[in-house]
Amino acid sequence: MNFTTLAIIHFLACITPGPALMYALDVLAKTNLKNATKVVLGITIGNALEIILSVMGISILAKSARKYPAFFYLACACLLFYLGTKSLVGVFNKTKTTKQINSNKYILTGFTITMFNPKALIFWSFMLAPIVVNYTATGKLLTGIYFISMTFVLIFLDVYLASIFKEKMIKSLKYIQAFFGIAMVGFGVLMLFKALV
């Protein structure tokens, strides 16, 4: 898996309505852009910690990745199928779980949602495996900085665009969620193909 593929998958993951992004959009709908940006900052800090933990853990598995690359592609395919189907199932879920909180806690809540979302750590572990195996220390550092900064930029862009089109975005959120669910399943098929070939 090359860097471009990883960047595309990361892009889709950042703009796909998962629990953290849905929470940020919910905060935007209920309050304002400033509070939603605090949630995005918390999500970014959580992802940064997960990237560091993933790189440390992947280093142990790096030799296995070279011996058994099909396993890692298969695991990535399973994760993408999970993300895609979870997003598609969310289209039909009508329950709301967020509640009003003190504005000082938005960063912590975004961080907590990210850290207690097991798919995020699994996502980073499998997505960063090729980088840990094939990149130098400088390449790993630059890639980590890229993914951390792009996480903030892409999720903030989601929230910012939603603030511009607040009324229309809230009404069309289910369609957007369905589109990206299908896209993640498509990438899962691609990873499954790579695992079998």
C-alpha positions in Angstrom: 0.0 0.0 0.0 1.6 3.3 -1.0 1.3 6.7 0.6 -1.3 7.9 -1.8 -3.7 5.0 -1.0 -3.2 5.7 2.7 -3.9 9.4 2.3 -7.1 8.7 0.3 -8.3 6.2 3.0 -7.4 8.7 5.7 -9.3 11.4 3.8 -12.4 9.2 3.6 -12.1 8.3 7.3 -11.9 11.9 8.3 -14.9 13.1 6.4 -17.0 10.0 7.1 -19.6 10.6 9.8 -18.2 8.4 12.6 -19.0 8.9 16.3 -16.5 11.8 16.8 -17.4 13.7 13.7 -21.1 13.2 14.4 -20.6 14.6 17.9 -18.8 17.6 16.5 -21.6 18.2 14.0 -24.2 17.8 16.8 -22.3 20.3 18.9 -22.3 22.7 15.9 -26.1 22.2 15.4 -26.8 22.8 19.1 -24.3 25.6 19.8 -21.7 27.3 17.5 -18.6 26.8 15.5 -16.3 27.8 18.4 -17.5 24.8 20.5 -17.4 22.5 17.6 -13.8 23.5 16.9 -13.0 22.6 20.5 -14.4 19.1 19.8 -12.2 18.9 16.6 -9.1 19.8 18.6 -9.9 17.0 21.1 -10.4 14.5 18.3 -7.1 15.6 16.8 -5.2 15.2 20.1 -6.8 11.7 20.5 -5.7 10.7 17.0 -2.2 12.0 17.7 -1.9 9.8 20.8 -3.3 6.8 18.9 -0.8 7.3 16.1 2.0 7.3 18.6 0.7 4.2 20.3 0.1 2.5 16.9 3.6 3.1 15.7 5.1 1.8 18.9 2.9 -1.4 18.7 3.4 -1.8 15.0 7.1 -1.9 15.4 6.7 -5.2 17.2 4.6 -6.6 14.4 6.7 -5.2 11.5 8.5 -8.5 10.8 5.2 -10.3 10.7 3.9 -7.8 8.2 6.8 -8.6 5.8 6.2 -12.3 6.1 2.4 -12.2 6.0 1.3 -9.1 4.1 -2.0 -10.7 3.0 -3.0 -10.9 6.7 -2.6 -7.1 7.1 -4.5 -6.4 3.9 -7.3 -8.8 5.0 -7.4 -7.1 8.5 -7.6 -3.7 6.8 -10.4 -5.0 4.5 -12.3 -6.2 7.5 -11.9 -2.9 9.2 -13.1 -0.9 6.2 -16.1 -3.3 5.8 -16.9 -2.6 9.4 -16.6 1.2 9.1 -18.6 1.2 5.9 -21.4 -1.0 7.2 -21.4 0.9 10.5 -21.9 4.1 8.6 -24.6 2.6 6.5 -26.4 1.3 9.5 -26.1 4.7 11.1 -28.2 6.1 8.2 -31.2 4.2 9.7 -30.4 5.0 13.4 -32.7 7.7 14.6 -31.5 8.0 18.3 -29.5 11.0 19.5 -27.0 10.4 22.3 -25.4 13.8 22.8 -26.3 16.1 25.6 -25.4 19.7 26.6 -22.1 20.1 28.4 -20.0 22.9 29.7 -18.1 24.6 26.9 -14.8 23.9 28.7 -15.3 20.2 28.3 -15.7 20.0 24.6 -12.0 19.3 24.0 -12.0 16.6 26.6 -15.2 15.0 25.2 -13.8 15.0 21.6 -10.6 13.4 23.0 -12.5 10.8 25.0 -14.8 9.8 22.2 -11.7 9.2 20.0 -9.8 7.3 22.6 -12.7 5.0 23.6 -13.5 4.2 20.0 -11.6 1.0 19.4 -11.9 1.2 15.6 -9.7 4.4 15.6 -6.7 2.6 17.2 -7.2 -0.4 15.0 -7.5 1.9 12.0 -4.2 3.6 12.7 -2.5 0.3 13.6 -3.3 -1.3 10.2 -3.0 1.8 8.1 0.4 2.7 9.5 1.8 -0.8 9.2 3.3 -0.2 5.7 4.9 3.0 6.9 6.5 1.4 9.9 7.9 -1.4 7.8 9.1 0.6 4.8 9.9 4.2 6.0 13.0 5.6 7.7 12.6 7.3 11.1 12.4 10.7 9.4 9.8 9.4 7.0 7.7 8.0 9.9 7.9 11.3 11.7 6.9 13.4 8.7 4.1 11.0 7.9 2.8 11.1 11.5 2.9 14.9 11.4 1.0 14.9 8.0 -1.7 12.6 9.3 -2.1 14.5 12.6 -2.4 17.9 10.9 -4.6 16.6 8.1 -6.9 15.0 10.7 -7.5 18.5 12.2 -7.8 20.2 8.8 -10.2 17.7 7.3 -12.5 17.4 10.3 -12.4 21.1 10.9 -13.3 21.6 7.2 -16.3 19.3 7.7 -17.5 21.3 10.6 -16.8 24.6 9.0 -18.6 23.7 5.8 -21.5 22.4 7.9 -21.6 25.7 9.7 -22.0 27.6 6.4 -24.7 25.2 5.2 -26.0 24.4 8.6 -29.6 23.9 7.8 -29.0 22.1 4.5 -26.2 20.0 6.0 -28.3 18.7 8.9 -31.1 17.7 6.5 -28.7 15.9 4.1 -26.4 14.2 6.7 -28.0 10.8 6.2 -27.2 10.9 2.4 -23.6 12.0 3.1 -23.2 9.2 5.6 -24.6 6.6 3.1 -22.3 7.8 0.4 -19.2 7.5 2.5 -20.3 4.2 4.0 -20.4 2.8 0.4 -17.0 4.3 -0.3 -15.5 2.6 2.7 -16.9 -0.7 1.7 -15.5 -0.1 -1.8 -12.0 0.4 -0.3 -12.6 -2.7 1.8 -13.2 -4.7 -1.5 -9.9 -3.2 -2.8 -8.0 -4.3 0.3 -9.6 -7.8 0.1 -8.5 -8.1 -3.5 -4.9 -7.2 -2.5 -5.1 -9.8 0.3 -6.2 -12.5 -2.1 -3.8 -11.7 -5.0 
